[in-house]
Amino acid sequence: MTMATILVVDDEEYIRSLLRHVLSQAGHTVLEAANGNEGLERFQQTDVDIVFTDLMMPGMGGLELIEALRVASAEVHIIAMSVLGHDAFPRARELGASSTFDKPFSVSEVLLAVDKLLDSTG
């Protein structure tokens, strides 16, 4: 099984700590950022395989972050999450998100998505 460096960008501490716990239990390295600007900074400082981003955040939102990440890297996998997701998900996919999640999400769905993305890159 491939291990990845995963960046979780979400303004909700609870979501970040939940994903950190689940993903690090699965053996991945997890970095966190509380907003899009911080997320982009972290991304530029580290070699990241997958980015989870909330779409609705103060400051730089998830859609802007996805655009900026795509400019920085064509390879990084991006997973967009939102409670209001349905409206923004098609746009997120257009901008380059690999997949999308409604909040609340299940732990198994998160792990499955990560495994699928890592399998697709070999």
N, CA, C and O atoms as CSV, one atom per row, in Angstrom:
chain,resi,resn,atom,element,x,y,z
A,1,MET,N,N,0.839,-1.197,0.000
A,1,MET,CA,C,0.000,0.000,0.000
A,1,MET,C,C,0.880,1.256,0.000
A,1,MET,O,O,1.845,1.345,0.760
A,2,THR,N,N,0.549,2.198,-0.836
A,2,THR,CA,C,1.327,3.422,-0.969
A,2,THR,C,C,0.978,4.417,0.125
A,2,THR,O,O,-0.198,4.644,0.412
A,3,MET,N,N,1.992,5.005,0.733
A,3,MET,CA,C,1.765,6.047,1.731
A,3,MET,C,C,1.924,7.397,1.046
A,3,MET,O,O,2.722,7.560,0.123
A,4,ALA,N,N,1.139,8.364,1.526
A,4,ALA,CA,C,1.147,9.666,0.873
A,4,ALA,C,C,1.325,10.791,1.890
A,4,ALA,O,O,1.111,10.611,3.089
A,5,THR,N,N,1.721,11.949,1.381
A,5,THR,CA,C,1.700,13.167,2.175
A,5,THR,C,C,0.421,13.892,1.776
A,5,THR,O,O,0.210,14.217,0.608
A,6,ILE,N,N,-0.424,14.136,2.770
A,6,ILE,CA,C,-1.751,14.692,2.515
A,6,ILE,C,C,-1.907,16.005,3.271
A,6,ILE,O,O,-1.628,16.085,4.467
A,7,LEU,N,N,-2.354,17.025,2.560
A,7,LEU,CA,C,-2.597,18.339,3.143
A,7,LEU,C,C,-4.101,18.522,3.313
A,7,LEU,O,O,-4.857,18.384,2.352
A,8,VAL,N,N,-4.535,18.830,4.530
A,8,VAL,CA,C,-5.957,19.057,4.817
A,8,VAL,C,C,-6.152,20.553,5.057
A,8,VAL,O,O,-5.594,21.117,5.998
A,9,VAL,N,N,-6.952,21.190,4.196
A,9,VAL,CA,C,-7.208,22.628,4.307
A,9,VAL,C,C,-8.680,22.819,4.653
A,9,VAL,O,O,-9.558,22.571,3.826
A,10,ASP,N,N,-8.942,23.259,5.874
A,10,ASP,CA,C,-10.322,23.454,6.322
A,10,ASP,C,C,-10.318,24.431,7.485
A,10,ASP,O,O,-9.446,24.364,8.352
A,11,ASP,N,N,-11.283,25.337,7.509
A,11,ASP,CA,C,-11.337,26.302,8.605
A,11,ASP,C,C,-11.940,25.696,9.876
A,11,ASP,O,O,-11.914,26.325,10.933
A,12,GLU,N,N,-12.476,24.487,9.779
A,12,GLU,CA,C,-13.031,23.826,10.964
A,12,GLU,C,C,-11.997,22.895,11.583
A,12,GLU,O,O,-11.584,21.914,10.965
A,13,GLU,N,N,-11.585,23.207,12.801
A,13,GLU,CA,C,-10.599,22.410,13.531
A,13,GLU,C,C,-11.044,20.961,13.646
A,13,GLU,O,O,-10.228,20.048,13.522
A,14,TYR,N,N,-12.339,20.745,13.883
A,14,TYR,CA,C,-12.863,19.390,14.046
A,14,TYR,C,C,-12.614,18.536,12.805
A,14,TYR,O,O,-12.189,17.385,12.915
A,15,ILE,N,N,-12.877,19.097,11.629
A,15,ILE,CA,C,-12.681,18.359,10.372
A,15,ILE,C,C,-11.196,18.055,10.175
A,15,ILE,O,O,-10.823,16.942,9.803
A,16,ARG,N,N,-10.357,19.057,10.430
A,16,ARG,CA,C,-8.910,18.830,10.282
A,16,ARG,C,C,-8.433,17.727,11.215
A,16,ARG,O,O,-7.676,16.851,10.797
A,17,SER,N,N,-8.862,17.758,12.472
A,17,SER,CA,C,-8.354,16.743,13.400
A,17,SER,C,C,-8.934,15.364,13.089
A,17,SER,O,O,-8.253,14.355,13.271
A,18,LEU,N,N,-10.177,15.308,12.625
A,18,LEU,CA,C,-10.771,14.030,12.231
A,18,LEU,C,C,-9.974,13.422,11.072
A,18,LEU,O,O,-9.577,12.258,11.129
A,19,LEU,N,N,-9.744,14.210,10.029
A,19,LEU,CA,C,-8.994,13.705,8.880
A,19,LEU,C,C,-7.552,13.370,9.254
A,19,LEU,O,O,-7.005,12.370,8.788
A,20,ARG,N,N,-6.937,14.201,10.094
A,20,ARG,CA,C,-5.561,13.925,10.534
A,20,ARG,C,C,-5.513,12.565,11.224
A,20,ARG,O,O,-4.635,11.749,10.945
A,21,HIS,N,N,-6.460,12.331,12.124
A,21,HIS,CA,C,-6.497,11.078,12.866
A,21,HIS,C,C,-6.678,9.878,11.932
A,21,HIS,O,O,-5.909,8.918,11.982
A,22,VAL,N,N,-7.695,9.948,11.087
A,22,VAL,CA,C,-8.032,8.838,10.184
A,22,VAL,C,C,-6.891,8.545,9.215
A,22,VAL,O,O,-6.506,7.391,9.030
A,23,LEU,N,N,-6.357,9.589,8.604
A,23,LEU,CA,C,-5.323,9.404,7.588
A,23,LEU,C,C,-3.980,9.000,8.194
A,23,LEU,O,O,-3.255,8.198,7.604
A,24,SER,N,N,-3.640,9.543,9.362
A,24,SER,CA,C,-2.365,9.132,9.961
A,24,SER,C,C,-2.460,7.710,10.515
A,24,SER,O,O,-1.469,6.981,10.512
A,25,GLN,N,N,-3.633,7.312,10.987
A,25,GLN,CA,C,-3.841,5.918,11.415
A,25,GLN,C,C,-3.600,4.970,10.240
A,25,GLN,O,O,-3.120,3.851,10.422
A,26,ALA,N,N,-3.937,5.430,9.036
A,26,ALA,CA,C,-3.753,4.612,7.834
A,26,ALA,C,C,-2.312,4.674,7.324
A,26,ALA,O,O,-1.985,4.060,6.308
A,27,GLY,N,N,-1.447,5.418,8.031
A,27,GLY,CA,C,-0.030,5.443,7.684
A,27,GLY,C,C,0.432,6.621,6.850
A,27,GLY,O,O,1.598,6.679,6.458
A,28,HIS,N,N,-0.467,7.571,6.570
A,28,HIS,CA,C,-0.109,8.732,5.758
A,28,HIS,C,C,0.461,9.856,6.630
A,28,HIS,O,O,0.199,9.915,7.831
A,29,THR,N,N,1.225,10.729,6.021
A,29,THR,CA,C,1.716,11.930,6.686
A,29,THR,C,C,0.682,13.022,6.424
A,29,THR,O,O,0.290,13.251,5.280
A,30,VAL,N,N,0.242,13.694,7.486
A,30,VAL,CA,C,-0.832,14.681,7.325
A,30,VAL,C,C,-0.361,16.059,7.773
A,30,VAL,O,O,0.152,16.234,8.878
A,31,LEU,N,N,-0.551,17.032,6.884
A,31,LEU,CA,C,-0.280,18.438,7.180
A,31,LEU,C,C,-1.625,19.149,7.230
A,31,LEU,O,O,-2.591,18.701,6.613
A,32,GLU,N,N,-1.689,20.254,7.963
A,32,GLU,CA,C,-2.952,20.972,8.075
A,32,GLU,C,C,-2.790,22.455,7.788
A,32,GLU,O,O,-1.723,23.035,7.983
A,33,ALA,N,N,-3.880,23.052,7.318
A,33,ALA,CA,C,-3.942,24.500,7.137
A,33,ALA,C,C,-5.377,24.940,7.417
A,33,ALA,O,O,-6.329,24.235,7.083
A,34,ALA,N,N,-5.519,26.114,8.034
A,34,ALA,CA,C,-6.838,26.593,8.453
A,34,ALA,C,C,-7.549,27.419,7.386
A,34,ALA,O,O,-8.724,27.750,7.545
A,35,ASN,N,N,-6.846,27.757,6.293
A,35,ASN,CA,C,-7.496,28.506,5.205
A,35,ASN,C,C,-6.700,28.324,3.915
A,35,ASN,O,O,-5.624,27.726,3.909
A,36,GLY,N,N,-7.245,28.844,2.839
A,36,GLY,CA,C,-6.635,28.663,1.527
A,36,GLY,C,C,-5.245,29.259,1.401
A,36,GLY,O,O,-4.358,28.652,0.799
A,37,ASN,N,N,-5.049,30.443,1.966
A,37,ASN,CA,C,-3.732,31.093,1.869
A,37,ASN,C,C,-2.668,30.252,2.564
A,37,ASN,O,O,-1.585,30.020,2.028
A,38,GLU,N,N,-3.006,29.798,3.778
A,38,GLU,CA,C,-2.092,28.952,4.546
A,38,GLU,C,C,-1.860,27.627,3.803
A,38,GLU,O,O,-0.745,27.106,3.772
A,39,GLY,N,N,-2.923,27.102,3.215
A,39,GLY,CA,C,-2.841,25.846,2.477
A,39,GLY,C,C,-1.898,25.940,1.294
A,39,GLY,O,O,-1.093,25.041,1.051
A,40,LEU,N,N,-2.005,27.035,0.564
A,40,LEU,CA,C,-1.151,27.243,-0.606
A,40,LEU,C,C,0.313,27.370,-0.178
A,40,LEU,O,O,1.210,26.822,-0.818
A,41,GLU,N,N,0.536,28.103,0.917
A,41,GLU,CA,C,1.881,28.259,1.455
A,41,GLU,C,C,2.488,26.902,1.819
A,41,GLU,O,O,3.615,26.584,1.439
A,42,ARG,N,N,1.703,26.107,2.572
A,42,ARG,CA,C,2.148,24.769,2.973
A,42,ARG,C,C,2.465,23.917,1.748
A,42,ARG,O,O,3.477,23.217,1.700
A,43,PHE,N,N,1.571,23.994,0.757
A,43,PHE,CA,C,1.737,23.203,-0.462
A,43,PHE,C,C,3.056,23.552,-1.151
A,43,PHE,O,O,3.763,22.670,-1.639
A,44,GLN,N,N,3.379,24.841,-1.184
A,44,GLN,CA,C,4.595,25.284,-1.865
A,44,GLN,C,C,5.859,24.895,-1.101
A,44,GLN,O,O,6.940,24.826,-1.685
A,45,GLN,N,N,5.727,24.638,0.211
A,45,GLN,CA,C,6.891,24.302,1.032
A,45,GLN,C,C,7.170,22.803,1.102
A,45,GLN,O,O,8.264,22.401,1.496
A,46,THR,N,N,6.200,21.970,0.726
A,46,THR,CA,C,6.323,20.527,0.933
A,46,THR,C,C,5.879,19.774,-0.306
A,46,THR,O,O,5.088,20.281,-1.101
A,47,ASP,N,N,6.384,18.577,-0.465
A,47,ASP,CA,C,5.964,17.725,-1.560
A,47,ASP,C,C,4.677,17.007,-1.125
A,47,ASP,O,O,4.723,16.076,-0.321
A,48,VAL,N,N,3.540,17.444,-1.658
A,48,VAL,CA,C,2.233,16.922,-1.249
A,48,VAL,C,C,1.633,16.077,-2.371
A,48,VAL,O,O,1.690,16.457,-3.541
A,49,ASP,N,N,1.057,14.925,-2.008
A,49,ASP,CA,C,0.430,14.042,-2.994
A,49,ASP,C,C,-1.059,14.324,-3.179
A,49,ASP,O,O,-1.582,14.293,-4.293
A,50,ILE,N,N,-1.731,14.603,-2.051
A,50,ILE,CA,C,-3.189,14.808,-2.083
A,50,ILE,C,C,-3.546,16.008,-1.217
A,50,ILE,O,O,-3.003,16.179,-0.125
A,51,VAL,N,N,-4.460,16.837,-1.709
A,51,VAL,CA,C,-4.967,17.958,-0.921
A,51,VAL,C,C,-6.469,17.774,-0.730
A,51,VAL,O,O,-7.216,17.628,-1.698
A,52,PHE,N,N,-6.900,17.782,0.531
A,52,PHE,CA,C,-8.322,17.858,0.856
A,52,PHE,C,C,-8.597,19.327,1.103
A,52,PHE,O,O,-7.912,19.942,1.920
A,53,THR,N,N,-9.577,19.914,0.428
A,53,THR,CA,C,-9.900,21.302,0.722
A,53,THR,C,C,-11.399,21.500,0.891
A,53,THR,O,O,-12.215,20.962,0.143
A,54,ASP,N,N,-11.724,22.291,1.899
A,54,ASP,CA,C,-13.098,22.733,2.082
A,54,ASP,C,C,-13.339,23.780,1.002
A,54,ASP,O,O,-12.410,24.482,0.603
A,55,LEU,N,N,-14.567,23.892,0.530
A,55,LEU,CA,C,-14.847,24.913,-0.483
A,55,LEU,C,C,-15.217,26.252,0.145
A,55,LEU,O,O,-14.915,27.309,-0.409
A,56,MET,N,N,-15.873,26.201,1.302
A,56,MET,CA,C,-16.338,27.428,1.946
A,56,MET,C,C,-15.435,27.787,3.118
A,56,MET,O,O,-15.576,27.247,4.215
A,57,MET,N,N,-14.493,28.719,2.868
A,57,MET,CA,C,-13.583,29.168,3.924
A,57,MET,C,C,-13.443,30.680,3.834
A,57,MET,O,O,-13.563,31.253,2.752
A,58,PRO,N,N,-13.191,31.330,4.970
A,58,PRO,CA,C,-12.925,32.776,4.907
A,58,PRO,C,C,-11.593,33.029,4.203
A,58,PRO,O,O,-10.722,32.159,4.197
A,59,GLY,N,N,-11.431,34.194,3.619
A,59,GLY,CA,C,-10.201,34.488,2.871
A,59,GLY,C,C,-10.254,33.760,1.546
A,59,GLY,O,O,-11.268,33.794,0.849
A,60,MET,N,N,-9.156,33.099,1.199
A,60,MET,CA,C,-9.133,32.334,-0.045
A,60,MET,C,C,-9.990,31.088,0.118
A,60,MET,O,O,-9.698,30.239,0.961
A,61,GLY,N,N,-11.028,30.973,-0.668
A,61,GLY,CA,C,-11.919,29.815,-0.606
A,61,GLY,C,C,-11.340,28.629,-1.358
A,61,GLY,O,O,-10.290,28.730,-1.993
A,62,GLY,N,N,-12.036,27.510,-1.276
A,62,GLY,CA,C,-11.565,26.277,-1.891
A,62,GLY,C,C,-11.434,26.336,-3.401
A,62,GLY,O,O,-10.493,25.775,-3.962
A,63,LEU,N,N,-12.367,27.009,-4.070
A,63,LEU,CA,C,-12.290,27.077,-5.537
A,63,LEU,C,C,-11.040,27.837,-5.974
A,63,LEU,O,O,-10.346,27.422,-6.902
A,64,GLU,N,N,-10.761,28.944,-5.302
A,64,GLU,CA,C,-9.544,29.714,-5.615
A,64,GLU,C,C,-8.304,28.871,-5.326
A,64,GLU,O,O,-7.335,28.889,-6.085
A,65,LEU,N,N,-8.352,28.132,-4.217
A,65,LEU,CA,C,-7.214,27.283,-3.856
A,65,LEU,C,C,-6.994,26.211,-4.919
A,65,LEU,O,O,-5.856,25.949,-5.308
A,66,ILE,N,N,-8.066,25.594,-5.388
A,66,ILE,CA,C,-7.941,24.553,-6.423
A,66,ILE,C,C,-7.278,25.142,-7.669
A,66,ILE,O,O,-6.385,24.533,-8.257
A,67,GLU,N,N,-7.730,26.334,-8.061
A,67,GLU,CA,C,-7.119,26.996,-9.226
A,67,GLU,C,C,-5.626,27.217,-9.011
A,67,GLU,O,O,-4.817,26.926,-9.893
A,68,ALA,N,N,-5.263,27.732,-7.841
A,68,ALA,CA,C,-3.858,28.021,-7.534
A,68,ALA,C,C,-3.028,26.734,-7.484
A,68,ALA,O,O,-1.888,26.712,-7.947
A,69,LEU,N,N,-3.597,25.666,-6.923
A,69,LEU,CA,C,-2.886,24.386,-6.853
A,69,LEU,C,C,-2.645,23.823,-8.252
A,69,LEU,O,O,-1.578,23.279,-8.535
A,70,ARG,N,N,-3.640,23.957,-9.117
A,70,ARG,CA,C,-3.502,23.456,-10.491
A,70,ARG,C,C,-2.427,24.224,-11.250
A,70,ARG,O,O,-1.706,23.646,-12.064
A,71,VAL,N,N,-2.317,25.517,-10.988
A,71,VAL,CA,C,-1.258,26.308,-11.627
A,71,VAL,C,C,0.098,25.812,-11.121
A,71,VAL,O,O,1.050,25.699,-11.893
A,72,ALA,N,N,0.180,25.517,-9.825
A,72,ALA,CA,C,1.434,25.081,-9.202
A,72,ALA,C,C,1.804,23.646,-9.585
A,72,ALA,O,O,2.986,23.322,-9.701
A,73,SER,N,N,0.788,22.774,-9.782
A,73,SER,CA,C,1.061,21.370,-10.051
A,73,SER,C,C,-0.073,20.712,-10.811
A,73,SER,O,O,-1.235,20.791,-10.412
A,74,ALA,N,N,0.277,20.064,-11.908
A,74,ALA,CA,C,-0.747,19.335,-12.673
A,74,ALA,C,C,-0.997,17.963,-12.054
A,74,ALA,O,O,-2.033,17.344,-12.297
A,75,GLU,N,N,-0.035,17.488,-11.246
A,75,GLU,CA,C,-0.113,16.114,-10.736
A,75,GLU,C,C,-0.861,15.936,-9.430
A,75,GLU,O,O,-1.426,14.869,-9.186
A,76,VAL,N,N,-0.878,16.959,-8.582
A,76,VAL,CA,C,-1.458,16.782,-7.249
A,76,VAL,C,C,-2.936,16.399,-7.342
A,76,VAL,O,O,-3.681,16.938,-8.160
A,77,HIS,N,N,-3.344,15.459,-6.489
A,77,HIS,CA,C,-4.756,15.074,-6.426
A,77,HIS,C,C,-5.463,16.013,-5.463
A,77,HIS,O,O,-4.951,16.308,-4.384
A,78,ILE,N,N,-6.638,16.480,-5.855
A,78,ILE,CA,C,-7.386,17.415,-5.012
A,78,ILE,C,C,-8.764,16.834,-4.728
A,78,ILE,O,O,-9.482,16.420,-5.638
A,79,ILE,N,N,-9.120,16.811,-3.440
A,79,ILE,CA,C,-10.452,16.366,-3.040
A,79,ILE,C,C,-11.160,17.558,-2.410
A,79,ILE,O,O,-10.707,18.099,-1.401
A,80,ALA,N,N,-12.275,17.963,-3.011
A,80,ALA,CA,C,-13.044,19.103,-2.509
A,80,ALA,C,C,-14.149,18.608,-1.574
A,80,ALA,O,O,-14.798,17.597,-1.846
A,81,MET,N,N,-14.356,19.332,-0.470
A,81,MET,CA,C,-15.393,18.965,0.500
A,81,MET,C,C,-16.248,20.186,0.805
A,81,MET,O,O,-15.755,21.314,0.828
A,82,SER,N,N,-17.539,19.946,1.040
A,82,SER,CA,C,-18.394,21.062,1.449
A,82,SER,C,C,-19.746,20.571,1.912
A,82,SER,O,O,-20.242,19.545,1.446
A,83,VAL,N,N,-20.340,21.312,2.835
A,83,VAL,CA,C,-21.719,21.014,3.206
A,83,VAL,C,C,-22.648,21.602,2.157
A,83,VAL,O,O,-23.723,21.064,1.895
A,84,LEU,N,N,-22.226,22.706,1.561
A,84,LEU,CA,C,-23.040,23.345,0.528
A,84,LEU,C,C,-22.590,22.864,-0.840
A,84,LEU,O,O,-22.914,23.464,-1.865
A,85,GLY,N,N,-21.849,21.784,-0.839
A,85,GLY,CA,C,-21.122,21.324,-1.995
A,85,GLY,C,C,-21.826,21.221,-3.313
A,85,GLY,O,O,-21.243,21.541,-4.348
A,86,HIS,N,N,-23.055,20.787,-3.311
A,86,HIS,CA,C,-23.680,20.450,-4.582
A,86,HIS,C,C,-23.548,21.554,-5.627
A,86,HIS,O,O,-23.273,21.265,-6.792
A,87,ASP,N,N,-23.738,22.795,-5.239
A,87,ASP,CA,C,-23.651,23.903,-6.195
A,87,ASP,C,C,-22.231,24.091,-6.710
A,87,ASP,O,O,-22.025,24.335,-7.899
A,88,ALA,N,N,-21.267,23.979,-5.829
A,88,ALA,CA,C,-19.884,24.289,-6.199
A,88,ALA,C,C,-19.111,23.079,-6.732
A,88,ALA,O,O,-18.066,23.249,-7.360
A,89,PHE,N,N,-19.607,21.864,-6.494
A,89,PHE,CA,C,-18.850,20.679,-6.908
A,89,PHE,C,C,-18.559,20.609,-8.405
A,89,PHE,O,O,-17.428,20.299,-8.779
A,90,PRO,N,N,-19.525,20.883,-9.276
A,90,PRO,CA,C,-19.202,20.832,-10.718
A,90,PRO,C,C,-18.074,21.815,-11.066
A,90,PRO,O,O,-17.191,21.488,-11.858
A,91,ARG,N,N,-18.102,23.000,-10.484
A,91,ARG,CA,C,-17.059,23.998,-10.723
A,91,ARG,C,C,-15.716,23.499,-10.181
A,91,ARG,O,O,-14.675,23.680,-10.813
A,92,ALA,N,N,-15.755,22.866,-8.997
A,92,ALA,CA,C,-14.519,22.336,-8.404
A,92,ALA,C,C,-13.904,21.282,-9.321
A,92,ALA,O,O,-12.688,21.253,-9.509
A,93,ARG,N,N,-14.742,20.418,-9.892
A,93,ARG,CA,C,-14.227,19.379,-10.809
A,93,ARG,C,C,-13.678,20.009,-12.087
A,93,ARG,O,O,-12.649,19.584,-12.612
A,94,GLU,N,N,-14.377,21.024,-12.575
A,94,GLU,CA,C,-13.922,21.761,-13.764
A,94,GLU,C,C,-12.523,22.351,-13.533
A,94,GLU,O,O,-11.672,22.327,-14.422
A,95,LEU,N,N,-12.307,22.876,-12.335
A,95,LEU,CA,C,-11.030,23.511,-12.006
A,95,LEU,C,C,-9.927,22.498,-11.733
A,95,LEU,O,O,-8.750,22.856,-11.686
A,96,GLY,N,N,-10.306,21.228,-11.552
A,96,GLY,CA,C,-9.271,20.211,-11.399
A,96,GLY,C,C,-9.371,19.320,-10.177
A,96,GLY,O,O,-8.442,18.558,-9.908
A,97,ALA,N,N,-10.471,19.387,-9.419
A,97,ALA,CA,C,-10.615,18.479,-8.275
A,97,ALA,C,C,-10.786,17.051,-8.788
A,97,ALA,O,O,-11.551,16.811,-9.721
A,98,SER,N,N,-10.077,16.110,-8.180
A,98,SER,CA,C,-10.163,14.705,-8.576
A,98,SER,C,C,-11.472,14.087,-8.093
A,98,SER,O,O,-12.067,13.257,-8.779
A,99,SER,N,N,-11.913,14.500,-6.904
A,99,SER,CA,C,-13.195,14.016,-6.398
A,99,SER,C,C,-13.773,14.999,-5.386
A,99,SER,O,O,-13.107,15.943,-4.961
A,100,THR,N,N,-15.020,14.757,-5.011
A,100,THR,CA,C,-15.739,15.668,-4.125
A,100,THR,C,C,-16.450,14.876,-3.029
A,100,THR,O,O,-16.870,13.738,-3.241
A,101,PHE,N,N,-16.577,15.494,-1.861
A,101,PHE,CA,C,-17.238,14.875,-0.709
A,101,PHE,C,C,-18.226,15.830,-0.087
A,101,PHE,O,O,-17.953,17.021,0.068
A,102,ASP,N,N,-19.376,15.296,0.267
A,102,ASP,CA,C,-20.308,16.057,1.095
A,102,ASP,C,C,-19.877,15.900,2.537
A,102,ASP,O,O,-19.420,14.832,2.944
A,103,LYS,N,N,-20.021,16.959,3.307
A,103,LYS,CA,C,-19.839,16.850,4.759
A,103,LYS,C,C,-21.228,16.691,5.342
A,103,LYS,O,O,-22.151,17.362,4.881
A,104,PRO,N,N,-21.419,15.848,6.318
A,104,PRO,CA,C,-20.442,14.935,6.885
A,104,PRO,C,C,-20.154,13.768,5.937
A,104,PRO,O,O,-21.019,13.361,5.162
A,105,PHE,N,N,-18.940,13.241,6.004
A,105,PHE,CA,C,-18.538,12.114,5.160
A,105,PHE,C,C,-18.211,10.944,6.067
A,105,PHE,O,O,-18.028,11.112,7.272
A,106,SER,N,N,-18.138,9.761,5.484
A,106,SER,CA,C,-17.767,8.597,6.288
A,106,SER,C,C,-16.269,8.364,6.166
A,106,SER,O,O,-15.659,8.647,5.135
A,107,VAL,N,N,-15.698,7.847,7.230
A,107,VAL,CA,C,-14.272,7.542,7.277
A,107,VAL,C,C,-13.894,6.567,6.160
A,107,VAL,O,O,-12.868,6.735,5.500
A,108,SER,N,N,-14.730,5.551,5.956
A,108,SER,CA,C,-14.403,4.551,4.934
A,108,SER,C,C,-14.399,5.173,3.541
A,108,SER,O,O,-13.603,4.781,2.687
A,109,GLU,N,N,-15.285,6.140,3.310
A,109,GLU,CA,C,-15.343,6.792,2.001
A,109,GLU,C,C,-14.072,7.624,1.764
A,109,GLU,O,O,-13.574,7.688,0.640
A,110,VAL,N,N,-13.559,8.248,2.805
A,110,VAL,CA,C,-12.323,9.027,2.713
A,110,VAL,C,C,-11.144,8.105,2.383
A,110,VAL,O,O,-10.373,8.378,1.464
A,111,LEU,N,N,-11.012,7.016,3.139
A,111,LEU,CA,C,-9.896,6.092,2.928
A,111,LEU,C,C,-9.960,5.439,1.551
A,111,LEU,O,O,-8.931,5.235,0.907
A,112,LEU,N,N,-11.157,5.114,1.109
A,112,LEU,CA,C,-11.335,4.513,-0.207
A,112,LEU,C,C,-10.906,5.492,-1.307
A,112,LEU,O,O,-10.217,5.103,-2.249
A,113,ALA,N,N,-11.310,6.745,-1.188
A,113,ALA,CA,C,-10.949,7.762,-2.183
A,113,ALA,C,C,-9.433,7.953,-2.246
A,113,ALA,O,O,-8.860,8.055,-3.331
A,114,VAL,N,N,-8.789,8.000,-1.083
A,114,VAL,CA,C,-7.337,8.164,-1.029
A,114,VAL,C,C,-6.656,6.962,-1.689
A,114,VAL,O,O,-5.752,7.130,-2.508
A,115,ASP,N,N,-7.088,5.762,-1.332
A,115,ASP,CA,C,-6.503,4.553,-1.931
A,115,ASP,C,C,-6.666,4.546,-3.451
A,115,ASP,O,O,-5.737,4.201,-4.181
A,116,LYS,N,N,-7.846,4.929,-3.916
A,116,LYS,CA,C,-8.118,4.964,-5.379
A,116,LYS,C,C,-7.173,5.930,-6.076
A,116,LYS,O,O,-6.599,5.607,-7.116
A,117,LEU,N,N,-7.014,7.117,-5.499
A,117,LEU,CA,C,-6.131,8.123,-6.100
A,117,LEU,C,C,-4.690,7.639,-6.119
A,117,LEU,O,O,-3.980,7.835,-7.105
A,118,LEU,N,N,-4.258,7.013,-5.042
A,118,LEU,CA,C,-2.880,6.517,-4.985
A,118,LEU,C,C,-2.673,5.343,-5.937
A,118,LEU,O,O,-1.606,5.211,-6.536
A,119,ASP,N,N,-3.689,4.490,-6.079
A,119,ASP,CA,C,-3.594,3.371,-7.021
A,119,ASP,C,C,-3.498,3.871,-8.449
A,119,ASP,O,O,-2.783,3.295,-9.268
A,120,SER,N,N,-4.225,4.956,-8.752
A,120,SER,CA,C,-4.256,5.480,-10.126
A,120,SER,C,C,-2.900,6.049,-10.538
A,120,SER,O,O,-2.594,6.132,-11.728
A,121,THR,N,N,-2.091,6.440,-9.559
A,121,THR,CA,C,-0.780,7.005,-9.906
A,121,THR,C,C,0.322,5.956,-9.818
A,121,THR,O,O,1.464,6.209,-10.202
A,122,GLY,N,N,-0.028,4.776,-9.307
A,122,GLY,CA,C,0.964,3.709,-9.227
A,122,GLY,C,C,1.823,3.935,-8.050
A,122,GLY,O,O,2.734,3.149,-7.790
